[in-house]
Amino acid sequence: VRVGDTVSLEIDRIRRLKTASNHTATHLANLALRKVLGSGVDQKGSLVTPDRMRFDFSHNQPVSADELERVEGTVMQRIRQDLTVYAQVAPLAAAKGINGLRAVFGEVYPDPVRVVAIGQPIPDLIASPGSTAWNELSVEFCGGTHVATTALIQSFALVAEEAVAKGVRRVTALTGEAAQSAVMAG
């Protein structure tokens, strides 16, 4: 591709919506895992595809069935709340000061940085960065595609939990119709 070339872009909207649903669900899973397992949970990796999401995180023991059920319930609660997903570029220093912000350790972020918050506009977060209310939100640095509201995710089902390295666990989940089918299959 060269400057001045004419190009045509076609977006597979169904594929993109599925990917966006799984990506936003990854952010909600990050929040839910911290709520259920504690603040020691840190993201160690993730995979988002149209058919599933995978999230790797620090944790030194298997996640119990009860804990997985609580994580799933926390994500489903946010989906049912039909929360707006906000994305906005903000100055890095201001964004870093937001209470509850999650960023991947070791990553270098640009200035300005894109902030994605579920349930609260970014200007509100920056205007009152120390608010403890932000701990109840998913707030992350992220450049990926997301749904406009959590209701578009429709459903969420955790389908696997496993160890991937010492001190690192992985959950795999489905969203939308695939999640509904998994839940019905039991």
Disulfide bonds with the S-S distance in Angstrom:
none
